[in-house]
Amino acid sequence: MMKNLGNMMKQAQQMQEKMQEMQQRLQEHEETGSAGGGMVTVTMNGKYEVRSTKIDPSLVDPNDVSVLEDLITAALNDAKEKITEYMQEQMKEVTGGMDLPPGMNLPGM
C-alpha cells in the first residue's frame, strides 16, 4: 500500500514538473493569426498576450473603419484558435494522451 502511495506521489511530482515546463513553453510559444488574405496579422503568445499587430496600409480608410475592425477581430480569433490547439497538444503530452475532464483548466490560464 505504501509503495503504491509513493509511486502516486512520484507521478504527481513528475506531472507537476511537466506542467511547469509546459507553462514556460506556452509563455515563449507564439502563433500568428491572419485575416483578409494576410492583410491583417496578429501574433499572440501561449498566454493569449498579443505580441504584435500588422495592418496593410491599403486597408486604412478613415471613411470605413468597419472592414478593418472586422479583419482585426478575425485575425485575433485565428491566433487564439491556433494557441488553443497548441495548448491542447501540449496538455496531451503532459498527461500522456489523457484528456482533462471537462471544466478542468490549466493552472495559470
N, CA, C and O atoms as a DFTB+ gen file, in Angstrom:
436 C
 N C O
     1  1       0.833      -1.201       0.000
     2  2       0.000       0.000       0.000
     3  2       0.869       1.253       0.000
     4  3       0.634       2.169      -0.789
     5  1       1.878       1.304       0.884
     6  2       2.756       2.481       0.952
     7  2       3.548       2.645      -0.343
     8  3       3.832       3.762      -0.776
     9  1       3.900       1.506      -0.956
    10  2       4.649       1.563      -2.204
    11  2       3.802       2.231      -3.287
    12  3       4.305       3.058      -4.048
    13  1       2.518       1.876      -3.357
    14  2       1.613       2.488      -4.329
    15  2       1.468       3.987      -4.081
    16  3       1.459       4.786      -5.018
    17  1       1.356       4.352      -2.811
    18  2       1.238       5.767      -2.460
    19  2       2.503       6.521      -2.878
    20  3       2.438       7.633      -3.402
    21  1       3.641       5.894      -2.636
    22  2       4.912       6.504      -3.043
    23  2       4.993       6.691      -4.545
    24  3       5.467       7.722      -5.023
    25  1       4.531       5.693      -5.296
    26  2       4.523       5.794      -6.760
    27  2       3.578       6.892      -7.225
    28  3       3.901       7.644      -8.145
    29  1       2.401       6.988      -6.587
    30  2       1.442       8.038      -6.954
    31  2       2.023       9.421      -6.693
    32  3       1.856      10.337      -7.498
    33  1       2.710       9.563      -5.558
    34  2       3.317      10.854      -5.226
    35  2       4.406      11.204      -6.242
    36  3       4.530      12.353      -6.665
    37  1       5.181      10.209      -6.621
    38  2       6.248      10.424      -7.606
    39  2       5.641      10.836      -8.950
    40  3       6.140      11.752      -9.603
    41  1       4.569      10.162      -9.358
    42  2       3.905      10.507     -10.613
    43  2       3.314      11.914     -10.559
    44  3       3.396      12.663     -11.532
    45  1       2.726      12.269      -9.431
    46  2       2.157      13.611      -9.268
    47  2       3.257      14.666      -9.361
    48  3       3.061      15.717      -9.970
    49  1       4.407      14.389      -8.762
    50  2       5.545      15.321      -8.816
    51  2       6.029      15.475     -10.259
    52  3       6.301      16.586     -10.716
    53  1       6.134      14.350     -10.969
    54  2       6.582      14.404     -12.364
    55  2       5.596      15.200     -13.216
    56  3       6.005      15.986     -14.071
    57  1       4.295      14.997     -12.982
    58  2       3.296      15.735     -13.757
    59  2       3.374      17.229     -13.441
    60  3       3.226      18.062     -14.335
    61  1       3.604      17.562     -12.187
    62  2       3.730      18.975     -11.807
    63  2       4.933      19.600     -12.504
    64  3       4.848      20.730     -12.986
    65  1       6.047      18.883     -12.564
    66  2       7.238      19.395     -13.256
    67  2       6.955      19.587     -14.739
    68  3       7.363      20.587     -15.330
    69  1       6.255      18.627     -15.341
    70  2       5.903      18.739     -16.762
    71  2       4.983      19.937     -16.989
    72  3       5.117      20.646     -17.986
    73  1       4.044      20.163     -16.055
    74  2       3.133      21.305     -16.179
    75  2       3.909      22.620     -16.133
    76  3       3.614      23.547     -16.887
    77  1       4.902      22.697     -15.243
    78  2       5.706      23.916     -15.146
    79  2       6.506      24.132     -16.429
    80  3       6.627      25.260     -16.907
    81  1       7.046      23.062     -16.978
    82  2       7.776      23.167     -18.249
    83  2       6.834      23.626     -19.354
    84  3       7.197      24.465     -20.179
    85  1       5.624      23.074     -19.368
    86  2       4.657      23.447     -20.382
    87  2       4.273      24.921     -20.252
    88  3       4.142      25.622     -21.255
    89  1       4.094      25.390     -19.013
    90  2       3.776      26.799     -18.789
    91  2       4.861      27.694     -19.395
    92  3       4.562      28.714     -20.015
    93  1       6.113      27.302     -19.209
    94  2       7.229      28.082     -19.764
    95  2       7.179      28.069     -21.292
    96  3       7.381      29.098     -21.937
    97  1       6.904      26.884     -21.866
    98  2       6.815      26.794     -23.335
    99  2       5.673      27.655     -23.851
   100  3       5.810      28.308     -24.885
   101  1       4.541      27.664     -23.140
   102  2       3.408      28.481     -23.572
   103  2       3.761      29.963     -23.570
   104  3       3.365      30.708     -24.466
   105  1       4.508      30.381     -22.557
   106  2       4.916      31.786     -22.452
   107  2       5.763      32.181     -23.672
   108  3       5.648      33.293     -24.187
   109  1       6.610      31.254     -24.120
   110  2       7.556      31.544     -25.202
   111  2       6.974      31.269     -26.581
   112  3       7.401      31.879     -27.561
   113  1       6.002      30.356     -26.675
   114  2       5.451      29.960     -27.972
   115  2       4.576      31.076     -28.544
   116  3       3.803      31.706     -27.822
   117  1       4.708      31.309     -29.833
   118  2       3.881      32.319     -30.489
   119  2       3.208      31.736     -31.717
   120  3       3.768      30.883     -32.406
   121  1       2.016      32.202     -31.978
   122  2       1.260      31.852     -33.181
   123  2       0.790      33.148     -33.816
   124  3       0.536      34.136     -33.127
   125  1       0.678      33.132     -35.137
   126  2       0.200      34.312     -35.854
   127  2      -1.106      33.977     -36.550
   128  3      -1.193      33.034     -37.336
   129  1      -2.112      34.769     -36.242
   130  2      -3.402      34.649     -36.907
   131  2      -3.480      35.705     -37.996
   132  3      -2.858      36.762     -37.898
   133  1      -4.249      35.408     -39.036
   134  2      -4.351      36.385     -40.120
   135  2      -5.775      36.441     -40.650
   136  3      -6.587      35.543     -40.428
   137  1      -6.045      37.524     -41.354
   138  2      -7.349      37.717     -41.995
   139  2      -7.135      38.576     -43.235
   140  3      -6.107      39.235     -43.388
   141  1      -8.112      38.553     -44.095
   142  2      -8.022      39.368     -45.314
   143  2      -6.860      38.941     -46.196
   144  3      -6.182      39.781     -46.787
   145  1      -6.628      37.631     -46.287
   146  2      -5.526      37.141     -47.126
   147  2      -4.175      37.595     -46.618
   148  3      -3.249      37.797     -47.404
   149  1      -4.053      37.759     -45.307
   150  2      -2.775      38.161     -44.719
   151  2      -2.596      39.668     -44.615
   152  3      -1.525      40.138     -44.232
   153  1      -3.625      40.426     -44.949
   154  2      -3.507      41.884     -44.873
   155  2      -3.523      42.378     -43.427
   156  3      -3.049      43.475     -43.131
   157  1      -4.076      41.554     -42.528
   158  2      -4.033      41.844     -41.096
   159  2      -3.479      40.597     -40.412
   160  3      -3.997      39.495     -40.594
   161  1      -2.412      40.783     -39.616
   162  2      -1.875      39.660     -38.849
   163  2      -1.738      40.070     -37.387
   164  3      -1.446      41.221     -37.062
   165  1      -1.960      39.087     -36.520
   166  2      -1.830      39.293     -35.085
   167  2      -0.997      38.140     -34.539
   168  3      -1.312      36.973     -34.772
   169  1       0.067      38.472     -33.810
   170  2       0.900      37.447     -33.188
   171  2       0.626      37.463     -31.695
   172  3       0.626      38.509     -31.046
   173  1       0.386      36.239     -31.162
   174  2      -0.029      36.085     -29.781
   175  2       0.812      34.974     -29.158
   176  3       1.166      34.008     -29.834
   177  1       1.135      35.111     -27.861
   178  2       1.854      34.021     -27.206
   179  2       0.865      33.054     -26.564
   180  3      -0.348      33.262     -26.613
   181  1       1.397      31.997     -25.964
   182  2       0.566      30.955     -25.391
   183  2      -0.213      31.374     -24.163
   184  3      -1.027      30.601     -23.657
   185  1       0.016      32.578     -23.674
   186  2      -0.756      33.120     -22.555
   187  2      -1.837      34.067     -23.074
   188  3      -2.441      34.815     -22.305
   189  1      -2.073      34.028     -24.383
   190  2      -3.055      34.876     -25.058
   191  2      -2.697      36.354     -24.964
   192  3      -3.582      37.210     -24.986
   193  1      -1.407      36.659     -24.859
   194  2      -0.959      38.051     -24.868
   195  2      -0.586      38.417     -26.300
   196  3       0.216      37.727     -26.929
   197  1      -1.163      39.498     -26.816
   198  2      -0.863      39.939     -28.176
   199  2       0.536      40.542     -28.190
   200  3       0.841      41.449     -27.416
   201  1       1.378      40.028     -29.075
   202  2       2.770      40.479     -29.180
   203  2       2.956      41.499     -30.298
   204  3       3.787      42.400     -30.184
   205  1       2.197      41.363     -31.368
   206  2       2.304      42.348     -32.445
   207  2       1.066      42.282     -33.334
   208  3       0.367      41.270     -33.401
   209  1       0.826      43.390     -34.004
   210  2      -0.270      43.504     -34.961
   211  2       0.280      44.209     -36.191
   212  3       0.961      45.229     -36.082
   213  1      -0.019      43.661     -37.354
   214  2       0.410      44.301     -38.600
   215  2      -0.825      44.487     -39.483
   216  3      -1.652      43.587     -39.632
   217  1      -0.921      45.706     -40.069
   218  2      -2.065      46.050     -40.908
   219  2      -1.539      46.632     -42.214
   220  3      -0.750      47.577     -42.214
   221  1      -1.981      46.061     -43.316
   222  2      -1.601      46.578     -44.630
   223  2      -2.170      47.996     -44.761
   224  3      -3.367      48.200     -44.559
   225  1      -1.328      48.969     -45.095
   226  2      -1.783      50.365     -45.179
   227  2      -2.977      50.575     -46.118
   228  3      -3.755      51.509     -45.925
   229  1      -3.125      49.721     -47.126
   230  2      -4.239      49.900     -48.065
   231  2      -5.597      49.675     -47.400
   232  3      -6.630      50.067     -47.944
   233  1      -5.595      49.047     -46.230
   234  2      -6.859      48.815     -45.516
   235  2      -7.314      50.022     -44.712
   236  3      -8.461      50.078     -44.270
   237  1      -6.434      50.977     -44.522
   238  2      -6.756      52.128     -43.676
   239  2      -7.584      53.128     -44.483
   240  3      -7.071      53.835     -45.350
   241  1      -8.867      53.161     -44.173
   242  2      -9.801      54.068     -44.829
   243  2     -10.587      54.779     -43.740
   244  3     -11.464      54.179     -43.120
   245  1     -10.278      56.077     -43.494
   246  2     -10.960      56.795     -42.410
   247  2     -12.479      56.844     -42.586
   248  3     -13.208      57.039     -41.613
   249  1     -12.956      56.668     -43.811
   250  2     -14.393      56.719     -44.057
   251  2     -15.081      55.379     -43.827
   252  3     -16.310      55.314     -43.794
   253  1     -14.291      54.292     -43.667
   254  2     -14.895      52.978     -43.447
   255  2     -13.959      52.121     -42.594
   256  3     -13.193      51.308     -43.113
   257  1     -14.034      52.313     -41.300
   258  2     -13.168      51.554     -40.400
   259  2     -13.755      50.185     -40.066
   260  3     -13.060      49.342     -39.499
   261  1     -15.016      49.952     -40.406
   262  2     -15.656      48.693     -40.021
   263  2     -14.979      47.477     -40.647
   264  3     -14.885      46.431     -40.006
   265  1     -14.506      47.596     -41.890
   266  2     -13.807      46.476     -42.535
   267  2     -12.535      46.158     -41.761
   268  3     -12.246      44.993     -41.485
   269  1     -11.788      47.177     -41.416
   270  2     -10.549      46.999     -40.653
   271  2     -10.838      46.385     -39.284
   272  3     -10.131      45.476     -38.849
   273  1     -11.868      46.876     -38.612
   274  2     -12.254      46.326     -37.304
   275  2     -12.588      44.842     -37.412
   276  3     -12.169      44.042     -36.575
   277  1     -13.345      44.478     -38.449
   278  2     -13.727      43.076     -38.653
   279  2     -12.501      42.201     -38.910
   280  3     -12.408      41.090     -38.389
   281  1     -11.571      42.698     -39.708
   282  2     -10.369      41.922     -40.029
   283  2      -9.467      41.751     -38.799
   284  3      -8.875      40.689     -38.609
   285  1      -9.362      42.778     -37.977
   286  2      -8.563      42.673     -36.748
   287  2      -9.191      41.631     -35.822
   288  3      -8.491      40.794     -35.252
   289  1     -10.506      41.691     -35.678
   290  2     -11.210      40.711     -34.848
   291  2     -10.984      39.299     -35.371
   292  3     -10.715      38.386     -34.590
   293  1     -11.091      39.112     -36.676
   294  2     -10.903      37.788     -37.279
   295  2      -9.467      37.292     -37.076
   296  3      -9.256      36.113     -36.792
   297  1      -8.484      38.178     -37.218
   298  2      -7.081      37.782     -37.029
   299  2      -6.817      37.405     -35.576
   300  3      -6.105      36.439     -35.304
   301  1      -7.388      38.163     -34.640
   302  2      -7.247      37.828     -33.217
   303  2      -7.842      36.452     -32.920
   304  3      -7.230      35.639     -32.228
   305  1      -9.032      36.202     -33.445
   306  2      -9.680      34.911     -33.211
   307  2      -8.899      33.766     -33.848
   308  3      -8.838      32.672     -33.288
   309  1      -8.304      34.008     -35.008
   310  2      -7.492      32.992     -35.668
   311  2      -6.262      32.658     -34.820
   312  3      -5.922      31.487     -34.651
   313  1      -5.605      33.673     -34.294
   314  2      -4.428      33.452     -33.438
   315  2      -4.836      32.705     -32.171
   316  3      -4.142      31.784     -31.742
   317  1      -5.957      33.097     -31.576
   318  2      -6.440      32.450     -30.350
   319  2      -6.729      30.975     -30.603
   320  3      -6.395      30.126     -29.777
   321  1      -7.339      30.671     -31.723
   322  2      -7.651      29.283     -32.068
   323  2      -6.366      28.459     -32.216
   324  3      -6.300      27.320     -31.753
   325  1      -5.352      29.034     -32.860
   326  2      -4.078      28.328     -33.040
   327  2      -3.398      28.074     -31.691
   328  3      -2.834      27.003     -31.471
   329  1      -3.453      29.057     -30.796
   330  2      -2.862      28.889     -29.457
   331  2      -3.608      27.799     -28.691
   332  3      -2.984      26.970     -28.028
   333  1      -4.932      27.794     -28.778
   334  2      -5.726      26.786     -28.088
   335  2      -5.374      25.385     -28.583
   336  3      -5.246      24.460     -27.781
   337  1      -5.219      25.223     -29.890
   338  2      -4.829      23.924     -30.449
   339  2      -3.450      23.518     -29.944
   340  3      -3.234      22.360     -29.584
   341  1      -2.523      24.462     -29.919
   342  2      -1.177      24.180     -29.417
   343  2      -1.230      23.754     -27.949
   344  3      -0.554      22.806     -27.550
   345  1      -2.030      24.452     -27.150
   346  2      -2.160      24.122     -25.728
   347  2      -2.712      22.714     -25.544
   348  3      -2.257      21.975     -24.672
   349  1      -3.693      22.343     -26.366
   350  2      -4.273      21.009     -26.259
   351  2      -3.232      19.939     -26.584
   352  3      -3.173      18.903     -25.923
   353  1      -2.417      20.193     -27.600
   354  2      -1.342      19.253     -27.943
   355  2      -0.352      19.130     -26.788
   356  3       0.066      18.027     -26.436
   357  1       0.018      20.261     -26.205
   358  2       0.963      20.255     -25.090
   359  2       0.381      19.517     -23.887
   360  3       1.087      18.781     -23.198
   361  1      -0.902      19.720     -23.647
   362  2      -1.548      19.084     -22.498
   363  2      -1.569      17.576     -22.658
   364  3      -1.351      16.843     -21.693
   365  1      -1.835      17.099     -23.892
   366  2      -1.831      15.658     -24.140
   367  2      -0.447      15.076     -23.880
   368  3      -0.315      13.957     -23.386
   369  1       0.585      15.852     -24.220
   370  2       1.957      15.408     -23.972
   371  2       2.205      15.279     -22.460
   372  3       2.820      14.314     -22.007
   373  1       1.727      16.247     -21.701
   374  2       1.933      16.250     -20.245
   375  2       1.164      15.112     -19.585
   376  3       1.673      14.456     -18.676
   377  1      -0.071      14.878     -20.048
   378  2      -0.916      13.877     -19.391
   379  2      -0.793      12.506     -20.038
   380  3      -1.543      11.591     -19.698
   381  1       0.144      12.356     -20.965
   382  2       0.308      11.061     -21.618
   383  2      -0.864      10.694     -22.503
   384  3      -1.195       9.517     -22.644
   385  1      -1.504      11.704     -23.108
   386  2      -2.624      11.463     -24.012
   387  2      -3.971      11.441     -23.327
   388  3      -5.005      11.369     -23.990
   389  1      -3.971      11.502     -22.002
   390  2      -5.223      11.543     -21.258
   391  2      -5.869      12.914     -21.439
   392  3      -5.199      13.936     -21.293
   393  1      -7.146      12.944     -21.751
   394  2      -7.836      14.232     -21.846
   395  2      -8.196      14.703     -20.450
   396  3      -8.508      13.903     -19.569
   397  1      -8.149      16.017     -20.262
   398  2      -8.579      16.585     -18.980
   399  2     -10.093      16.475     -18.873
   400  3     -10.794      16.590     -19.878
   401  1     -10.603      16.253     -17.668
   402  2     -12.057      16.247     -17.505
   403  2     -12.652      17.602     -17.921
   404  3     -12.001      18.634     -17.760
   405  1     -13.878      17.605     -18.451
   406  2     -14.491      18.869     -18.854
   407  2     -14.499      19.861     -17.694
   408  3     -14.789      19.507     -16.551
   409  1     -14.176      21.101     -18.014
   410  2     -14.168      22.157     -16.998
   411  2     -12.868      22.278     -16.245
   412  3     -12.671      23.251     -15.517
   413  1     -11.971      21.317     -16.397
   414  2     -10.687      21.403     -15.702
   415  2      -9.717      22.153     -16.591
   416  3      -9.438      21.732     -17.714
   417  1      -9.207      23.262     -16.089
   418  2      -8.330      24.107     -16.879
   419  2      -6.900      23.986     -16.409
   420  3      -6.616      23.479     -15.324
   421  1      -5.998      24.470     -17.263
   422  2      -4.588      24.507     -16.897
   423  2      -4.385      25.543     -15.818
   424  3      -5.045      26.582     -15.839
   425  1      -3.493      25.298     -14.874
   426  2      -3.211      26.320     -13.869
   427  2      -2.616      27.559     -14.517
   428  3      -1.779      27.459     -15.415
   429  1      -3.040      28.704     -14.069
   430  2      -2.482      29.959     -14.593
   431  2      -3.111      30.407     -15.897
   432  3      -2.689      31.413     -16.469
   433  1      -4.102      29.690     -16.376
   434  2      -4.727      30.064     -17.641
   435  2      -5.992      30.841     -17.376
   436  3      -6.673      31.251     -18.316
